[in-house]
């Protein structure tokens, strides 16, 4: 009976550990996606600024 409980708790602990590691990997992936999204957004803003500058220069000429 003690061996059965011990095996049960070991398996339960391993499953919890696997789930924790899996969740950490998902969080890391989400952070990377968020950073990439921020980079893309920043590039879009820079492109819009450059377009506005180009339009201003065209109007001046």
Residue, then its C-alpha position, 0 to 999 in steps of 0.5 A: x500500500x505504501x509503495x502504491x501511494x509513493x508511485x502515485x505521488x511521484x507520477x503526480x509530481x512529474x505531471x505537475x512538473x511537466x505542466x509547469x515547464x509547458x506553461x513556462x514555454x508558452x509564456x516565453x513564446x507569448x513574450x517573443x510574439x509580443x516583442x515581435x508585434x511591437x517591432x512590427x508596430x514600430x516599423x509601421x509608425x516609422x513608415x507612416x512618418x517617412x510617408x508624411x515627410x515625403x508628402x511635406x517635401x513634395x508639397x514644398x517643391 
